[in-house]
Amino acid sequence: MKFLILQKPLPVPGSPETMKAASEALEASLKVIDDLKAKGTVESVYGLTGVPGGVVIFDVKSHEELDQLMMQLPITGMGKVEVYPLSDIKAVSESLKRTVAQSG
């Protein structure tokens, strides 16, 4: 099961202490993500262009495993997180074709 995780920081005052804590949490999270990439659990990780935040694509066996892995990331809880289950685009296309055929 693949999931896209989108995280954007919470709106907080940009004090030097807050910025330092966010930077340290991000660096620690990237170390965990590198380990997960080596294991094949993380497919991709990207920062967002022009806005703070990033995305990670996980490949896991269950949503419970995803939850456990996300709790290992120090940056979890420092922002708004959105979770999107991903589907193979060819499977989506076939499903749409079946739906159209059944409706008409």
MOPAC internal coordinates of N, CA, C and O (Angstrom, degrees):
PM7 1SCF
backbone

  N    0.0000 0     0.00 0     0.00 0    0    0    0
  C    1.4490 1     0.00 0     0.00 0    1    0    0
  C    1.5269 1   107.99 1     0.00 0    2    1    0
  O    1.2310 1   122.09 1   -48.67 1    3    2    1
  N    1.3145 1   113.60 1   131.33 1    3    2    1
  C    1.4603 1   118.18 1   179.17 1    5    3    2
  C    1.5187 1   109.76 1  -108.55 1    6    5    3
  O    1.2310 1   121.80 1   -39.20 1    7    6    5
  N    1.3184 1   114.16 1   140.80 1    7    6    5
  C    1.4512 1   121.27 1   179.06 1    9    7    6
  C    1.5225 1   109.26 1  -133.59 1   10    9    7
  O    1.2310 1   120.81 1   -42.62 1   11   10    9
  N    1.3274 1   116.05 1   137.38 1   11   10    9
  C    1.4542 1   121.56 1   171.73 1   13   11   10
  C    1.5209 1   106.97 1   -99.52 1   14   13   11
  O    1.2310 1   120.80 1   -54.84 1   15   14   13
  N    1.3182 1   116.07 1   125.16 1   15   14   13
  C    1.4592 1   121.87 1   178.23 1   17   15   14
  C    1.5218 1   107.86 1  -108.63 1   18   17   15
  O    1.2310 1   120.62 1   -57.29 1   19   18   17
  N    1.3098 1   116.41 1   122.71 1   19   18   17
  C    1.4649 1   122.59 1   176.89 1   21   19   18
  C    1.5167 1   107.47 1  -109.76 1   22   21   19
  O    1.2310 1   120.65 1   -54.36 1   23   22   21
  N    1.3227 1   116.36 1   125.64 1   23   22   21
  C    1.4605 1   119.29 1   177.62 1   25   23   22
  C    1.5158 1   109.67 1  -129.34 1   26   25   23
  O    1.2310 1   121.75 1   -49.05 1   27   26   25
  N    1.3291 1   114.25 1   130.95 1   27   26   25
  C    1.4612 1   121.94 1   174.80 1   29   27   26
  C    1.5228 1   106.91 1  -124.12 1   30   29   27
  O    1.2310 1   120.36 1   -38.17 1   31   30   29
  N    1.3374 1   116.92 1   141.83 1   31   30   29
  C    1.4613 1   118.79 1  -178.43 1   33   31   30
  C    1.5204 1   112.39 1   -65.03 1   34   33   31
  O    1.2310 1   121.63 1   -29.21 1   35   34   33
  N    1.3309 1   114.49 1   150.79 1   35   34   33
  C    1.4585 1   120.08 1   174.21 1   37   35   34
  C    1.5214 1   108.47 1   -70.13 1   38   37   35
  O    1.2310 1   120.17 1   -32.54 1   39   38   37
  N    1.3369 1   117.28 1   147.46 1   39   38   37
  C    1.4667 1   118.39 1   177.78 1   41   39   38
  C    1.5331 1   110.10 1   -71.44 1   42   41   39
  O    1.2310 1   121.24 1   -70.89 1   43   42   41
  N    1.3072 1   115.22 1   109.11 1   43   42   41
  C    1.4650 1   121.50 1   177.83 1   45   43   42
  C    1.5197 1   108.33 1  -132.84 1   46   45   43
  O    1.2310 1   120.67 1   -23.79 1   47   46   45
  N    1.3097 1   116.33 1   156.21 1   47   46   45
  C    1.4666 1   118.32 1   177.10 1   49   47   46
  C    1.5356 1   110.12 1   -58.52 1   50   49   47
  O    1.2310 1   120.64 1   -42.30 1   51   50   49
  N    1.3047 1   116.39 1   137.70 1   51   50   49
  C    1.4630 1   121.59 1  -177.39 1   53   51   50
  C    1.5150 1   113.44 1   -83.63 1   54   53   51
  O    1.2310 1   120.34 1  -124.60 1   55   54   53
  N    1.3129 1   116.96 1    55.40 1   55   54   53
  C    1.4600 1   119.76 1   178.08 1   57   55   54
  C    1.5234 1   109.20 1   -71.14 1   58   57   55
  O    1.2310 1   119.84 1   -22.64 1   59   58   57
  N    1.3235 1   117.92 1   157.36 1   59   58   57
  C    1.4696 1   120.20 1   177.68 1   61   59   58
  C    1.5316 1   112.34 1   -57.19 1   62   61   59
  O    1.2310 1   119.86 1   143.64 1   63   62   61
  N    1.3259 1   117.86 1   -36.36 1   63   62   61
  C    1.4624 1   121.01 1  -179.73 1   65   63   62
  C    1.5302 1   111.20 1   -66.42 1   66   65   63
  O    1.2310 1   120.87 1   136.88 1   67   66   65
  N    1.3363 1   115.95 1   -43.12 1   67   66   65
  C    1.4604 1   121.12 1   179.44 1   69   67   66
  C    1.5220 1   110.47 1   -64.97 1   70   69   67
  O    1.2310 1   120.56 1   136.26 1   71   70   69
  N    1.3225 1   116.53 1   -43.74 1   71   70   69
  C    1.4658 1   120.96 1   179.59 1   73   71   70
  C    1.5254 1   110.59 1   -63.08 1   74   73   71
  O    1.2310 1   120.60 1   139.17 1   75   74   73
  N    1.3264 1   116.45 1   -40.83 1   75   74   73
  C    1.4692 1   120.20 1   179.61 1   77   75   74
  C    1.5267 1   110.67 1   -65.07 1   78   77   75
  O    1.2310 1   120.30 1   136.16 1   79   78   77
  N    1.3281 1   117.03 1   -43.84 1   79   78   77
  C    1.4669 1   120.79 1   179.38 1   81   79   78
  C    1.5256 1   110.77 1   -62.70 1   82   81   79
  O    1.2310 1   120.09 1   138.69 1   83   82   81
  N    1.3260 1   117.43 1   -41.31 1   83   82   81
  C    1.4666 1   121.13 1   179.10 1   85   83   82
  C    1.5268 1   110.63 1   -65.63 1   86   85   83
  O    1.2310 1   120.37 1   138.05 1   87   86   85
  N    1.3156 1   116.89 1   -41.95 1   87   86   85
  C    1.4638 1   121.32 1   179.22 1   89   87   86
  C    1.5283 1   111.01 1   -63.18 1   90   89   87
  O    1.2310 1   120.57 1   136.67 1   91   90   89
  N    1.3189 1   116.51 1   -43.33 1   91   90   89
  C    1.4704 1   120.37 1   179.56 1   93   91   90
  C    1.5279 1   111.19 1   -66.63 1   94   93   91
  O    1.2310 1   120.16 1   140.01 1   95   94   93
  N    1.3283 1   117.30 1   -39.99 1   95   94   93
  C    1.4647 1   121.00 1   178.47 1   97   95   94
  C    1.5223 1   110.41 1   -65.46 1   98   97   95
  O    1.2310 1   120.34 1   140.61 1   99   98   97
  N    1.3297 1   116.95 1   -39.39 1   99   98   97
  C    1.4622 1   120.37 1   178.58 1  101   99   98
  C    1.5276 1   110.41 1   -64.85 1  102  101   99
  O    1.2310 1   119.91 1   133.97 1  103  102  101
  N    1.3216 1   117.77 1   -46.03 1  103  102  101
  C    1.4707 1   120.74 1   179.80 1  105  103  102
  C    1.5283 1   111.38 1   -61.01 1  106  105  103
  O    1.2310 1   120.35 1   136.78 1  107  106  105
  N    1.3168 1   116.94 1   -43.22 1  107  106  105
  C    1.4673 1   120.74 1   178.44 1  109  107  106
  C    1.5345 1   110.51 1   -65.19 1  110  109  107
  O    1.2310 1   120.41 1   140.51 1  111  110  109
  N    1.3248 1   116.82 1   -39.49 1  111  110  109
  C    1.4665 1   120.95 1   178.46 1  113  111  110
  C    1.5242 1   111.08 1   -65.00 1  114  113  111
  O    1.2310 1   120.29 1   140.81 1  115  114  113
  N    1.3347 1   117.05 1   -39.19 1  115  114  113
  C    1.4613 1   120.26 1   179.45 1  117  115  114
  C    1.5269 1   111.75 1   -64.64 1  118  117  115
  O    1.2310 1   120.13 1   147.85 1  119  118  117
  N    1.3154 1   117.36 1   -32.15 1  119  118  117
  C    1.4729 1   119.97 1   175.55 1  121  119  118
  C    1.5245 1   110.48 1   -65.52 1  122  121  119
  O    1.2310 1   120.51 1   136.48 1  123  122  121
  N    1.3280 1   116.63 1   -43.52 1  123  122  121
  C    1.4668 1   120.77 1   177.32 1  125  123  122
  C    1.5220 1   109.61 1   -63.30 1  126  125  123
  O    1.2310 1   120.22 1   136.28 1  127  126  125
  N    1.3288 1   117.19 1   -43.72 1  127  126  125
  C    1.4651 1   121.82 1  -179.64 1  129  127  126
  C    1.5240 1   110.89 1   -62.62 1  130  129  127
  O    1.2310 1   120.11 1   139.72 1  131  130  129
  N    1.3340 1   117.39 1   -40.28 1  131  130  129
  C    1.4716 1   120.18 1   176.80 1  133  131  130
  C    1.5255 1   110.97 1   -59.15 1  134  133  131
  O    1.2310 1   120.27 1   137.68 1  135  134  133
  N    1.3207 1   117.08 1   -42.32 1  135  134  133
  C    1.4731 1   120.85 1   177.08 1  137  135  134
  C    1.5326 1   110.69 1   -63.54 1  138  137  135
  O    1.2310 1   120.20 1   138.17 1  139  138  137
  N    1.3194 1   117.22 1   -41.83 1  139  138  137
  C    1.4589 1   121.01 1   179.57 1  141  139  138
  C    1.5284 1   111.66 1   -68.48 1  142  141  139
  O    1.2310 1   120.36 1   146.82 1  143  142  141
  N    1.3391 1   116.91 1   -33.18 1  143  142  141
  C    1.4674 1   120.01 1   175.44 1  145  143  142
  C    1.5258 1   110.24 1   -64.57 1  146  145  143
  O    1.2310 1   120.48 1   138.53 1  147  146  145
  N    1.3188 1   116.68 1   -41.47 1  147  146  145
  C    1.4636 1   120.95 1   179.72 1  149  147  146
  C    1.5292 1   110.92 1   -62.73 1  150  149  147
  O    1.2310 1   120.17 1   149.44 1  151  150  149
  N    1.3210 1   117.29 1   -30.56 1  151  150  149
  C    1.4669 1   122.22 1   179.17 1  153  151  150
  C    1.5313 1   112.38 1   -86.09 1  154  153  151
  O    1.2310 1   120.03 1   172.17 1  155  154  153
  N    1.3314 1   117.55 1    -7.83 1  155  154  153
  C    1.4597 1   121.31 1  -178.94 1  157  155  154
  C    1.5123 1   114.11 1    85.14 1  158  157  155
  O    1.2310 1   120.10 1  -172.97 1  159  158  157
  N    1.3105 1   117.41 1     7.03 1  159  158  157
  C    1.4628 1   121.47 1  -179.02 1  161  159  158
  C    1.5267 1   111.76 1   -82.29 1  162  161  159
  O    1.2310 1   120.65 1   149.92 1  163  162  161
  N    1.3254 1   116.37 1   -30.08 1  163  162  161
  C    1.4678 1   121.00 1   174.24 1  165  163  162
  C    1.5229 1   107.37 1  -109.88 1  166  165  163
  O    1.2310 1   121.20 1   -53.33 1  167  166  165
  N    1.3284 1   115.31 1   126.67 1  167  166  165
  C    1.4613 1   120.95 1   178.96 1  169  167  166
  C    1.5130 1   111.82 1   -86.01 1  170  169  167
  O    1.2310 1   121.11 1   132.52 1  171  170  169
  N    1.3275 1   115.48 1   -47.48 1  171  170  169
  C    1.4596 1   120.91 1  -174.36 1  173  171  170
  C    1.5188 1   110.29 1  -149.04 1  174  173  171
  O    1.2310 1   122.00 1   -25.29 1  175  174  173
  N    1.3101 1   113.79 1   154.71 1  175  174  173
  C    1.4673 1   120.29 1   173.33 1  177  175  174
  C    1.5306 1   107.60 1  -144.18 1  178  177  175
  O    1.2310 1   121.13 1   -45.58 1  179  178  177
  N    1.3317 1   115.45 1   134.42 1  179  178  177
  C    1.4623 1   120.64 1  -178.25 1  181  179  178
  C    1.5160 1   110.16 1  -139.87 1  182  181  179
  O    1.2310 1   121.20 1   -32.35 1  183  182  181
  N    1.3061 1   115.30 1   147.65 1  183  182  181
  C    1.4553 1   120.93 1   167.76 1  185  183  182
  C    1.5178 1   108.01 1   -89.22 1  186  185  183
  O    1.2310 1   120.40 1   -23.29 1  187  186  185
  N    1.3115 1   116.83 1   156.71 1  187  186  185
  C    1.4560 1   121.61 1   176.97 1  189  187  186
  C    1.5250 1   109.03 1   -86.96 1  190  189  187
  O    1.2310 1   120.45 1   -37.15 1  191  190  189
  N    1.3078 1   116.75 1   142.85 1  191  190  189
  C    1.4541 1   121.64 1  -179.83 1  193  191  190
  C    1.5241 1   109.90 1   -89.80 1  194  193  191
  O    1.2310 1   120.74 1   -52.17 1  195  194  193
  N    1.3102 1   116.20 1   127.83 1  195  194  193
  C    1.4536 1   121.14 1   175.00 1  197  195  194
  C    1.5147 1   115.51 1    86.33 1  198  197  195
  O    1.2310 1   120.22 1   167.86 1  199  198  197
  N    1.3308 1   117.19 1   -12.14 1  199  198  197
  C    1.4554 1   121.18 1   178.02 1  201  199  198
  C    1.5289 1   108.27 1  -141.13 1  202  201  199
  O    1.2310 1   119.59 1   -28.15 1  203  202  201
  N    1.3212 1   118.40 1   151.85 1  203  202  201
  C    1.4577 1   119.36 1   177.43 1  205  203  202
  C    1.5238 1   110.88 1   -70.44 1  206  205  203
  O    1.2310 1   120.66 1   -37.09 1  207  206  205
  N    1.3037 1   116.34 1   142.91 1  207  206  205
  C    1.4597 1   120.89 1   176.52 1  209  207  206
  C    1.5090 1   111.31 1   135.48 1  210  209  207
  O    1.2310 1   121.51 1     1.02 1  211  210  209
  N    1.3225 1   114.71 1  -178.98 1  211  210  209
  C    1.4484 1   119.07 1  -179.78 1  213  211  210
  C    1.5102 1   111.72 1  -166.83 1  214  213  211
  O    1.2310 1   121.43 1    -7.23 1  215  214  213
  N    1.3422 1   114.86 1   172.77 1  215  214  213
  C    1.4486 1   121.76 1   177.68 1  217  215  214
  C    1.5209 1   109.68 1  -130.25 1  218  217  215
  O    1.2310 1   121.52 1   -31.27 1  219  218  217
  N    1.3234 1   114.70 1   148.73 1  219  218  217
  C    1.4617 1   122.62 1   174.92 1  221  219  218
  C    1.5186 1   106.93 1  -132.95 1  222  221  219
  O    1.2310 1   120.61 1   -42.96 1  223  222  221
  N    1.3343 1   116.44 1   137.04 1  223  222  221
  C    1.4565 1   120.97 1   173.72 1  225  223  222
  C    1.5211 1   107.64 1  -107.83 1  226  225  223
  O    1.2310 1   121.69 1   -63.94 1  227  226  225
  N    1.3318 1   114.37 1   116.06 1  227  226  225
  C    1.4650 1   122.62 1   178.85 1  229  227  226
  C    1.5203 1   109.55 1   -98.62 1  230  229  227
  O    1.2310 1   120.27 1   -34.16 1  231  230  229
  N    1.3272 1   117.09 1   145.84 1  231  230  229
  C    1.4609 1   123.35 1   171.75 1  233  231  230
  C    1.5243 1   106.21 1  -122.58 1  234  233  231
  O    1.2310 1   121.15 1   -77.89 1  235  234  233
  N    1.3442 1   115.40 1   102.11 1  235  234  233
  C    1.4653 1   121.50 1  -172.21 1  237  235  234
  C    1.5230 1   110.59 1  -129.53 1  238  237  235
  O    1.2310 1   120.91 1    -9.85 1  239  238  237
  N    1.3253 1   115.87 1   170.15 1  239  238  237
  C    1.4665 1   121.21 1  -179.00 1  241  239  238
  C    1.5292 1   112.71 1   -83.97 1  242  241  239
  O    1.2310 1   120.25 1   155.89 1  243  242  241
  N    1.3421 1   117.12 1   -24.11 1  243  242  241
  C    1.4599 1   119.99 1  -176.32 1  245  243  242
  C    1.5249 1   110.18 1  -158.41 1  246  245  243
  O    1.2310 1   121.37 1   -14.83 1  247  246  245
  N    1.3266 1   114.98 1   165.17 1  247  246  245
  C    1.4673 1   118.24 1   176.19 1  249  247  246
  C    1.5226 1   110.99 1   -69.49 1  250  249  247
  O    1.2310 1   120.24 1   154.33 1  251  250  249
  N    1.3312 1   117.15 1   -25.67 1  251  250  249
  C    1.4715 1   119.72 1   175.98 1  253  251  250
  C    1.5322 1   110.55 1   -66.32 1  254  253  251
  O    1.2310 1   120.68 1   138.99 1  255  254  253
  N    1.3370 1   116.31 1   -41.01 1  255  254  253
  C    1.4657 1   119.59 1   176.84 1  257  255  254
  C    1.5260 1   110.48 1   -63.22 1  258  257  255
  O    1.2310 1   120.72 1   138.78 1  259  258  257
  N    1.3313 1   116.23 1   -41.22 1  259  258  257
  C    1.4630 1   120.17 1   177.16 1  261  259  258
  C    1.5249 1   110.30 1   -58.82 1  262  261  259
  O    1.2310 1   120.41 1   134.19 1  263  262  261
  N    1.3105 1   116.82 1   -45.81 1  263  262  261
  C    1.4621 1   121.32 1   179.83 1  265  263  262
  C    1.5292 1   111.18 1   -59.77 1  266  265  263
  O    1.2310 1   120.44 1   135.49 1  267  266  265
  N    1.3281 1   116.77 1   -44.51 1  267  266  265
  C    1.4683 1   120.74 1   178.55 1  269  267  266
  C    1.5244 1   111.37 1   -61.42 1  270  269  267
  O    1.2310 1   120.42 1   136.77 1  271  270  269
  N    1.3252 1   116.80 1   -43.23 1  271  270  269
  C    1.4612 1   120.41 1  -178.91 1  273  271  270
  C    1.5319 1   111.33 1   -67.13 1  274  273  271
  O    1.2310 1   120.79 1   139.84 1  275  274  273
  N    1.3150 1   116.10 1   -40.16 1  275  274  273
  C    1.4693 1   118.89 1   179.99 1  277  275  274
  C    1.5285 1   111.26 1   -64.80 1  278  277  275
  O    1.2310 1   120.28 1   147.32 1  279  278  277
  N    1.3295 1   117.07 1   -32.68 1  279  278  277
  C    1.4578 1   120.36 1   178.35 1  281  279  278
  C    1.5306 1   112.26 1   -68.76 1  282  281  279
  O    1.2310 1   120.12 1   162.72 1  283  282  281
  N    1.3251 1   117.37 1   -17.28 1  283  282  281
  C    1.4646 1   121.22 1   177.13 1  285  283  282
  C    1.5312 1   112.06 1   -79.11 1  286  285  283
  O    1.2310 1   120.48 1   164.44 1  287  286  285
  N    1.3136 1   116.69 1   -15.56 1  287  286  285
  C    1.4626 1   120.45 1  -176.69 1  289  287  286
  C    1.5255 1   110.12 1   -86.35 1  290  289  287
  O    1.2310 1   120.18 1   -60.92 1  291  290  289
  N    1.3247 1   117.26 1   119.08 1  291  290  289
  C    1.4719 1   119.77 1  -179.34 1  293  291  290
  C    1.5224 1   113.89 1   -57.81 1  294  293  291
  O    1.2310 1   120.10 1   154.76 1  295  294  293
  N    1.3167 1   117.42 1   -25.24 1  295  294  293
  C    1.4632 1   119.64 1  -177.91 1  297  295  294
  C    1.5297 1   112.73 1   -78.42 1  298  297  295
  O    1.2310 1   120.47 1   163.97 1  299  298  297
  N    1.3516 1   116.71 1   -16.03 1  299  298  297
  C    1.4596 1   120.13 1   177.75 1  301  299  298
  C    1.5250 1   109.01 1   -59.94 1  302  301  299
  O    1.2310 1   120.87 1   -46.30 1  303  302  301
  N    1.3024 1   115.93 1   133.70 1  303  302  301
  C    1.4588 1   120.64 1  -178.90 1  305  303  302
  C    1.5168 1   113.18 1    95.33 1  306  305  303
  O    1.2310 1   120.55 1   170.06 1  307  306  305
  N    1.3399 1   116.56 1    -9.94 1  307  306  305
  C    1.4661 1   119.51 1   179.67 1  309  307  306
  C    1.5249 1   111.85 1   -96.58 1  310  309  307
  O    1.2310 1   120.66 1  -172.65 1  311  310  309
  N    1.3217 1   116.34 1     7.35 1  311  310  309
  C    1.4461 1   119.26 1  -178.39 1  313  311  310
  C    1.5103 1   111.78 1  -160.98 1  314  313  311
  O    1.2310 1   121.62 1    -2.14 1  315  314  313
  N    1.3190 1   114.50 1   177.86 1  315  314  313
  C    1.4636 1   120.98 1   175.83 1  317  315  314
  C    1.5222 1   107.20 1   -83.59 1  318  317  315
  O    1.2310 1   120.71 1   -53.15 1  319  318  317
  N    1.3334 1   116.25 1   126.85 1  319  318  317
  C    1.4578 1   122.13 1  -177.52 1  321  319  318
  C    1.5223 1   109.40 1  -112.59 1  322  321  319
  O    1.2310 1   121.15 1   -47.30 1  323  322  321
  N    1.3306 1   115.40 1   132.70 1  323  322  321
  C    1.4554 1   121.89 1   173.52 1  325  323  322
  C    1.5269 1   107.22 1  -120.67 1  326  325  323
  O    1.2310 1   120.66 1   -45.10 1  327  326  325
  N    1.3442 1   116.35 1   134.90 1  327  326  325
  C    1.4596 1   122.30 1  -177.96 1  329  327  326
  C    1.5255 1   108.30 1  -116.39 1  330  329  327
  O    1.2310 1   121.32 1   -53.38 1  331  330  329
  N    1.3339 1   115.07 1   126.62 1  331  330  329
  C    1.4574 1   121.05 1   179.29 1  333  331  330
  C    1.5259 1   109.96 1  -123.70 1  334  333  331
  O    1.2310 1   119.90 1   -63.37 1  335  334  333
  N    1.3487 1   117.80 1   116.63 1  335  334  333
  C    1.4607 1   119.36 1   173.08 1  337  335  334
  C    1.5377 1   108.14 1   -67.24 1  338  337  335
  O    1.2310 1   120.64 1   -38.09 1  339  338  337
  N    1.3121 1   116.38 1   141.91 1  339  338  337
  C    1.4666 1   121.02 1  -178.50 1  341  339  338
  C    1.5239 1   110.47 1  -110.36 1  342  341  339
  O    1.2310 1   120.88 1   -34.25 1  343  342  341
  N    1.3267 1   115.92 1   145.75 1  343  342  341
  C    1.4596 1   122.55 1   177.17 1  345  343  342
  C    1.5187 1   109.04 1  -123.67 1  346  345  343
  O    1.2310 1   121.07 1   -28.75 1  347  346  345
  N    1.3192 1   115.57 1   151.25 1  347  346  345
  C    1.4504 1   120.59 1   174.01 1  349  347  346
  C    1.5280 1   108.30 1   -63.43 1  350  349  347
  O    1.2310 1   119.91 1   -48.78 1  351  350  349
  N    1.3158 1   117.77 1   131.22 1  351  350  349
  C    1.4636 1   121.24 1  -173.66 1  353  351  350
  C    1.5246 1   111.88 1   -65.15 1  354  353  351
  O    1.2310 1   119.93 1   149.48 1  355  354  353
  N    1.3317 1   117.74 1   -30.52 1  355  354  353
  C    1.4724 1   119.85 1   177.74 1  357  355  354
  C    1.5305 1   110.36 1   -68.79 1  358  357  355
  O    1.2310 1   120.13 1   142.45 1  359  358  357
  N    1.3168 1   117.36 1   -37.55 1  359  358  357
  C    1.4648 1   120.63 1   176.70 1  361  359  358
  C    1.5321 1   110.35 1   -65.42 1  362  361  359
  O    1.2310 1   120.44 1   141.96 1  363  362  361
  N    1.3189 1   116.77 1   -38.04 1  363  362  361
  C    1.4661 1   120.83 1   177.53 1  365  363  362
  C    1.5209 1   109.89 1   -64.17 1  366  365  363
  O    1.2310 1   120.55 1   136.59 1  367  366  365
  N    1.3309 1   116.56 1   -43.41 1  367  366  365
  C    1.4626 1   121.32 1   179.27 1  369  367  366
  C    1.5299 1   111.30 1   -61.95 1  370  369  367
  O    1.2310 1   120.43 1   136.05 1  371  370  369
  N    1.3301 1   116.78 1   -43.95 1  371  370  369
  C    1.4688 1   120.68 1   178.95 1  373  371  370
  C    1.5314 1   111.00 1   -64.23 1  374  373  371
  O    1.2310 1   120.31 1   140.15 1  375  374  373
  N    1.2982 1   117.01 1   -39.85 1  375  374  373
  C    1.4672 1   121.22 1   178.33 1  377  375  374
  C    1.5290 1   110.35 1   -63.50 1  378  377  375
  O    1.2310 1   120.54 1   138.17 1  379  378  377
  N    1.3141 1   116.56 1   -41.83 1  379  378  377
  C    1.4660 1   120.82 1   178.26 1  381  379  378
  C    1.5291 1   110.28 1   -63.69 1  382  381  379
  O    1.2310 1   120.14 1   137.25 1  383  382  381
  N    1.3407 1   117.34 1   -42.75 1  383  382  381
  C    1.4651 1   120.46 1   178.80 1  385  383  382
  C    1.5337 1   110.90 1   -60.85 1  386  385  383
  O    1.2310 1   120.11 1   137.76 1  387  386  385
  N    1.3438 1   117.39 1   -42.24 1  387  386  385
  C    1.4660 1   120.57 1   178.79 1  389  387  386
  C    1.5312 1   111.04 1   -63.83 1  390  389  387
  O    1.2310 1   120.78 1   138.60 1  391  390  389
  N    1.3064 1   116.11 1   -41.40 1  391  390  389
  C    1.4674 1   120.83 1  -179.96 1  393  391  390
  C    1.5262 1   110.46 1   -63.26 1  394  393  391
  O    1.2310 1   120.67 1   136.33 1  395  394  393
  N    1.3134 1   116.33 1   -43.67 1  395  394  393
  C    1.4769 1   121.06 1   179.66 1  397  395  394
  C    1.5332 1   109.30 1   -64.73 1  398  397  395
  O    1.2310 1   119.87 1   136.18 1  399  398  397
  N    1.3302 1   117.86 1   -43.82 1  399  398  397
  C    1.4613 1   121.70 1  -179.51 1  401  399  398
  C    1.5299 1   111.20 1   -62.63 1  402  401  399
  O    1.2310 1   120.02 1   141.97 1  403  402  401
  N    1.3193 1   117.56 1   -38.03 1  403  402  401
  C    1.4695 1   121.48 1  -178.20 1  405  403  402
  C    1.5198 1   111.86 1   -74.05 1  406  405  403
  O    1.2310 1   120.48 1   153.21 1  407  406  405
  N    1.3145 1   116.69 1   -26.79 1  407  406  405
  C    1.4675 1   119.56 1  -175.76 1  409  407  406
  C    1.5119 1   112.78 1   -89.20 1  410  409  407
  O    1.2310 1   120.17 1   170.27 1  411  410  409
  N    1.3028 1   117.28 1    -9.73 1  411  410  409
  C    1.4315 1   114.02 1  -173.11 1  413  411  410
  C    1.4381 1   117.60 1  -139.83 1  414  413  411
  O    1.2310 1   120.10 1   180.00 1  415  414  413

